[in-house]
Amino acid sequence: MTLIDLDASTAPASYVPGSVGNESGANDLGVAWWIAASLEESLRVRAPGLHASTPMVRQLAIRVGERVGLDADALGLLDLSVRVRDIGMLALSDNVVLATSPLSPGDWALVNRHPIFGAEMLERLAPIVAIAPTVRSHHERWDGDGYPDGHRGSAIPLASRVIAACDAFVAMAIDRPHRRGVGAEAALEQVSHERGAQFDPSVVDALVAALADASPQGERSRGRARSEGGERSKRSRVPAVSGRHDLTSAIAEFDVVPAFAPAYDRVLAAPENPDSAIREIVSAIESDTGLTVAVLRRAQDGANRRPIANIPDAVAALSLTEIREAVEPLPRAEFPWRTTELEVLMHRSRVHAQAVTRAAVRIARELGQGDDVVVPALLHDIGKLVLGRADSGYGSSVSMKDAAPERRVQQERRAYGLDHASLGGLLLNRWGLPSGLERMVAAHHSCEADGEEATYVRLADMVAHHVQGEAVDRKVMLRLASICGLSAATLRDLLFDLPHSGGSDRRRAEPCPLSNRETEILRHLAQGKLYKVIAADIGLSSSTVRSHLHNIYAKLSVADRAQAVLKATQMGWI
């Protein structure tokens, strides 16, 4: 991939003179364009390094804006906004604007106010007052952690969301006065990693498509499509070409994951009485990636439901009829005796997912955590199915056994531009699954943070690969174990035990009625600790701990601590 060729000397081809819309009435877009050009020139003269990326961002933003549905007038306003997005930097001193060394916290506080300064300048200029909100919001984040106002999601103007993604991509890709650029492919990978967090997912998808169409591979793909005529059907195989255009198509076309036939049959054969069926249903769904995806997607559909990120909660939220309606349309996969390479890859991924899930549950329990790692462990490699769909030679082009997981990810990035973890995150986002799951799947080959489920999944993935006789980087595995809080001896026991384990016999099959604090207290209680010791450990008074325990007994319908610990243990809540 190379950065698109740009011509900053002319306005975009999509410019159509029209109404800008402001308090004083309609103004010709050409007038606004010249005002913006004058302001841009002022910034270029004052801070040429700061302005250097503007021509690239302008043209890329127009291409992305077209793909997210902006009309000609809106594209014109978008272009004006890009040109003057940093005009507020003119209000700052030279030691901040022209700095090539790290800024102090005070300087950063000033820099973070430049969108406000810029919007205030534009509000005084009637012909371009309409773009002031876009300029003010171009550093807001999709998740609400941006500045200056902390807006989130659709509360941020669409044009601002487009600018944010394009500006970040170009800033990372090209050289800056104080650092080298990482190049287009690595920059796009970073932007894609922040899809649904820093950036609007639909804008990131449009950015991927815009860059694909601007690449030589994209041009060749369009040429082939024109010569062949017509469109591929929704379920057709994607040509085996390692290109961004093909990945985009594969993501769009990969809407369902086939269910393994035995697991499928177990769900449909569950008894009508939900109370007696719940454990069997949860176990069957969690034994298969396709069933997990289908049931989780259905569970998100209910009005006023909070995001549901695990199968026990999904089963509790759905009726047996709804579960069957979610499962029945799925294509079924038999054992791959003589089938396609993609189906063999699906089966191999399914088996590996179960191994990683067992390891992740074991790790979480060693650390006194719950079972929230189950679904991300089951879905962590789902992006491989996209690569297998986009390229029928994926299994042979990226070694499955001869390289450590980190090495395989690097091979994928070089071959396809994105790795399977990032693609998995894109899939989960498109399917409407909770953003926390999306982030865990996308980060499962990079996360090294204490207490992060993605780190548990990464370690579990390495453990499963090692147990299956595949290559792993043992230093990385030991480092991850240390970050998670596992000793080398515990990790050794885990590596020894897992090959002989038939799966978990203590899985949570019903939602836990306890709060996080109550669950924490019950775990301490299970260790035989007294009220005073528990209170000291978690920073509460003894009377508060007793109050929590009375609530625990009531919620679990038990009479004492022994019964509470026993029931919570049997249900897999602690």
N, C-alpha and C positions, 0 to 999 in steps of 0.2 A: 504494500500500500504506500502511496506517496501522497503528499499534501496536494490539494487541488490547485490548478493554475488560476491565478487571479489577475484581474484588471481593475485596479482601483480608480482609474481615470474617468470612468463613466458610471452613471447611475445604473441600477439593475434593469434588465430587460423587462421585468414585470411592472416597472413604474408606469402608472397611469395617472395623469393629473386629476385631482378630485378634491373632495372636501376633507380637511383635516379634523374639523369639529372642535370648537372651543367656545369660550364665553362670548367672543366678539362676532361669531358667525363663521361661515365657511371661508377658507383660504386656499389658494391654489397650492398643491403639493410642491410645485417647483419653487415657490418662494421659501417654503419651509426647508426644502433641500439645500438652497443656497445659504440659509442661515446656519444650518447644521454643518455645512462644509466650512464656513468661516470659523465656527467654534472648534471644529476638529483641527483646522489648521493652527489655531492658537495653541491647542494642546500639543500638536506635533512639534511646533517651534520650542515650546517650553520643555517638553519631555519626550524627545524622539524615541527613546527606548520603550517608554510606556505605550506610545502610539503604534509601535512597529507591528503589533499583531492585528490592528484594526482592519486592514484590507482583507486579510484571510477570514477573520470572524464575520465580516460583512457578507461576503459571498456565501460562506457556509451557512450562515443564519438564514439567508434567503432560501437556500435549497431545503433546509430543514423546515422552515416556516411553510413552504409550499406543501410539504408532506404531512404537516399537522393540520392542514385545512385553512390556512389564512388566505383571504382573498387579496386582490391586487392592492387595494387601499391599505389593508392591514400590513401587507408586505412592505409597502412604502414607509409606513410608520415604523415598522421593525428596523428597516435599514437606517432611518434617521436615529433611532434609539441606539443602535450599535455605534454609530459614528460619535455620539456625544455621551456614551455611557459613563465615561470616566472624566467628564468635564469638571466634576466637583473637585478633582485633584488640583485644579488651578488655585483653590482656596488654601492649599497647604504650602508650607515653607519648602525651600529647595532641599534642605537636609533630609526631608522625608520623601519628596517626589523624585529626587535624583539619587537616592541612596542605592548603593550596590552591596552593602553589608547588612547583616541582620538588624532589624529595627527593634527599638526598645518597646516595652509594653505600652508606654505612653504614646509613642509614635504610631503603634498599631491601632490604638484607640482613635487617633485622628484619622488614619486611613479608613477605618471602618465607618467613618461618618461621611466619606466622600459621596455616597449615593444621596444622602440628605442634601448636601451642599449643591450637588448637580441638579436635583429636582427643584430646589429653591431658585436656582438660576433660570431654569426653563420655565417655571411658573410666571416669571416676569416678562416672557417673550410670547405674545399672543399667538403668532403663527405656529409655534411648536409646543404650546402648553399641553397638548394632548399626550405627548410622550413623557411628561414628567413622572407619572406613576410607574411607567415601565423602567425608567432610569433609576428611580428610587428602589425598586424591588429586584434589580438584576443580580444581587448577591444574596437573595433569600434562598432557602433550601426547601426541597420538597417535604422533608420531615420536620420543618419548623425550627431548625437550629441555625438558621442564617441570620443576616443582619440587613437593615437596621431595626426592623419591626417584628421579626420572628414569625412572619406569616408562613403558612404551610399549605401544601396541596393546591387545590384550585383557587384558593384565595390569592395566590400569586398570579399576576397577569401572565397570560400564555406567552406573550412576546418576551417577558423577563425570563421565563423558564427556558425558552429557546436560547436566549443570549447566554444564560448561565452555563448551559452544557457546551455550547460552541466555544465560548470564551475559555472555559477550563480545558477543553480538548486542545485548542491551538496553543494555549499558554504552556501546557506540558509538552507538546510535540516539538516546538521550535526552540532554538537557542535564545536565552535571555542574557542580559548583561552580567548577571551574577551566577549563571549555571548553564550547563549544556541541556538541550532538549532531549527527551527520551525517544522521539520518533513517533510516527502516526500510529503504528500498531500498538505500542505500549500505552500511548495516551488513550486510545480508544478502549483498551482493556481496563484502564483505571476508571474511565467514565462509566463503562458498563458495570464495573464492580459497585459503583455508587448508584446504580439504577434503583429507584424506589427509596433511596436514602437522601442523597444530596440532590439528585436530579429526577425530574418527571419521567416516569418509565416510557410514556408515549414519545417524548422528545428524544430520549436515548435511542429508541427503536428507529425513529426518523433519521437520527444522526448516522446510525449504522447503515441504513439504506442509502442515504445521501453519499456517504463515502464509498459504498460499494458501487453505486452508479458512476462515481467519478473515477473509479479505478479502471485500468486496462481490462481486468477480468470482467468487470461489470459491463464494459462496452462489448466485449466478445459475447457475453451471455445474452445481451439484448439483440446482438446481431444474429445469434443462433435462433433466438425466439422468433424474430421477424421472418427468418428464412423457413423455419419449420411451420410457422403459422399456428393460430389457435392457442389455447391455454391448457396446461396440464390439469387433470382432475385433482380434486382436493386430496385424495388418498394415494396418488401416484408416487412412484419412487423418484427421488431427486437424483439428477445425474451425478455421477461420481467425479465431481470436480472440486478440488479443495479451494473454494473461493468464498468470500464473504456473502456474495449474492446467494449462493446455495445454502449457507447456514441460515440466512434470513428466511428463505423459502421453507427449509426444514422445520424451523421453529413454528412458522405459521401453519404448516400442514400437520404437525405432530400434536394432535388434539387429545388423543386417548392413548393410554398404555394398556396393552393386552393383559388380561388376567390369566394366571396359571390355572389350568382347568380344575385340578383337585381343590384348590382354595376357593375357586368360584363355586363349585358344587357344595362345599361345606357351608358357605353363606346361604345359598338358596335352600339348603336342606335344614336350616335351623328351625327349631320348633316355634310354634306360634306364640307361646307364652314368653314375653320378653325377659321376665325375671330369670327364667331357667336358661334362656338362650344367650344372655349377654356375654358371658365368658367365652362361649364357643364362637360367637360372632367376632368379638374383639380379637381372639387368637387367630381366626381364619383371615381376617382383614390384614392384620399385622404380619401375616406370613407371605404377603404378596404386594409388590410395588403397585401394580395396576389397581387392585382393590383399594389400597390406601389412598391413592390419588383420587379415585372416583368418589369415595365416601367423604373425604375431606372437602372436595369441591362442593358436593351436595350440602354439606353441613354449613357452609358459609352463606347459603342462600336465604335462610330464614330471616324474616323481618325482626329487627331489634336484637339480633344475636351478636354477641361479642365474637371476635375472631376465635376460631377453634383450631388448635394446632396439634391435637393428639387424637388418637382413635377412641379411647374410652369416652372422652367428652363428646366426640362426634356421634358415637353410638347412643349415648344418653340423650343427645339433642334430637335424634331422628327416630321415627317410628320404624318398625320392622318393614312396613310397606315401602317407606321412603328409601331405606337401605337397599331393598331388592330392586326398586326402580333405578337406583344409581348404578347397580351392579349388572343387571340383566343385559343392557345394550353393549357391554364390553365384548370385544373380540376375545376369543379364548386361545391360549397358547398351550399346545401339547408338548411333551418332551421332544426336543429337537433331534430326531433321528436323521431325517433327510429333509432339511429345510434350508431357508436362506441364511446367509451370513448374519443378517440383521437379527433374525430370530435366535440364532446361536448366541449372538452378543447379548440379547435380552435375557436369555436363560443364564448365561454366565454372570451378568450383572445382578440378576435376582438372587443367585446363590451367594455372591459376594456381599450383597446388601444384608442378607440374613446373618452372615458371619460378623459383619461390622456392627449390626444391631446388638448381637449377643455381647460383643466386646464393649460397646458403649454403655449398655445397661450395667455390666459388671463394673466398669470404671466408675460410673455415677454412684453406684451403691457403695463401692469402697470409700468414696468421698462423702457419703451421707447425703447425696442428692437424689432427686426424684427421677422419674422416667421420661422427662421431656426431651431426651435425646433420641427417643425411639424413632419418631417420624423423620427427623433430619438424617439419621443413620440409614433408614430405609431408602430415602430419596437422594442421598448424597451424590450418586453417580448417574442420575437420570439424564444429565447432559450428554453422557456418552451415547445414549440412544439417538440424540439429535445428530451427533457426529457420524454415527453408523448409518443414519438415514441420508445424510448429505453426501457421504462418501462410502461407497460399498467396500473400499479397500482400507477403511479406518483400522480394522483389527490388525492388519499386517503392516500398515504404515506407521502406527504408533505401538511400539512393543508393549505387550501386556505383562510380560514376566521378567524380561531381562534388564529392566531399568527400575530404579526406585520411583515412588509416586511423584516426587518433585521433578525428577528428570522427565517423566512421561508428560507432566503438565507443560514443561518447557517445549517438548516436542510438539504438543498440540498447538501451542501458541505460534510456533514457527510455521507449522503446516496449515493451520486454519485461521490464525489471527486471534482466536479466542480459545480458552481451555474449557473442558467439560464442566468445571465448577461454575464458571461465569454463565455458561449456557444453561445450566440447571437452574440458577437463580432467575434468569430471564423467563424460563418456562413456568416456574412457580408463580412469578409475578403475573404472567399472562393468564394463568389459570385462576387468579384471584385468591391464592392461598395467603395466609398471614405473612406480613413483611418479616417477622422474626425468623420464620422458616426459610424464607428466601435468602436472608443474609447468612444464615448458618450454612446452607448448601453452597452459596457462592464463595464463602470464606473457608471452606473445610480443608483447603490445601495451603492456607496462608495464616490462619489465626493462631496466635501464640499468646493468649491473654488468660490470666488466672480467672477462673470462675465462668468463662465463656463456654457455652455448650459446643460451639464450633470447634474449640480446642479439644474437647473430649472426643468429638467425632473424628477429628484429624488423627488423634492418637489411636482411636479404635480402628481406623482405616489401616494405619501402619501395622497394628497388631494383627489384624486379619490377614493382610498380605504376608506377613512373616509366618503366621501359622499355616498358610496355604503354600509355603515354600517359595514365595516370590521375594524379589530383592527389596530391601528397605535400607534407609540410611540409619544405622543404629544410633549414631550420635544424636541425630534429630529426634529419634524416638525416645531416648533417655532424657533429652532436654525437655520434650513435651511432657513426659511423665513427671519431671521435677516441677514444671510450671503448674501442672494440675494438682500436685501435692501427693503423688504416688512415689513411694520409695522404690529403689531398684529391686529390692527383694519382692515387693508386691507385684511389680511389673513382671518379674521372672515367674512368679506363681501364676499370674494371669496367662502368660504365654504357654505355660505347661498345662493349665486346666482347660483352656478353651477347646483344643482339639477333641477332648473327651466329653465335652458338654453337649447335651442334646437340646439345649435351649433353656430359657428361664422358666422356673416353676412358680414364680412369685411375681406375676405381672399385674399391674393395676388394671382392673376391668370395670371399675366404676369411678366417677369423679369423686375426689376427696372433698368432704364437706368442711374441712378445717382450713383456717387461714394459714398463710405462710408462717406467721409467728407461732400459732398453735402447733403446727407441724414441727417446727424447730424445737419447741418445748417438749413435745412428745418424743422426739428423737433423743433428747437428753435424758428424759425419763426412762427410755428403753435401755440406757446405759447404766441404770441403777443409781443415778445421781439424786441427792436430796434437794428439796425446794431451794434452800439457801445457796447451794452450789450452782444450781441452774440459774438462779437470779444473778449471781455474781458473774457467771460466764457470759450471759447475754445482756447484762446491764439493766436489769429490772429489779424492782423490789420483790420481796418474798410474797407480800400480799397480792401483788399483780400476777405473779406466777400462779398462785392458788386460784385467783379469779379465772385465769385462762384455763386451768385444769378443770374447773367446774363446767366451763363452756364446752370443753372437749368431751367430758363425760356425757353431757346432754346431747351433743351433736351425734355421738357414736352410740347413744342409748346403752351405755354400760354403767356399772356401779362403782368401779374403782380403777386405779392405775393399771393393775395387772391385766384386767379385761381390756382396757383401752389400748395398751401396747400390743396385746395378742390380736385384737381385731385389726388394728392398723397394719400390723405385720402381715397377717393373712391376706389383707386386701392389697398389699404392695404399696401402701401410702408412706411408709417409712422404711 
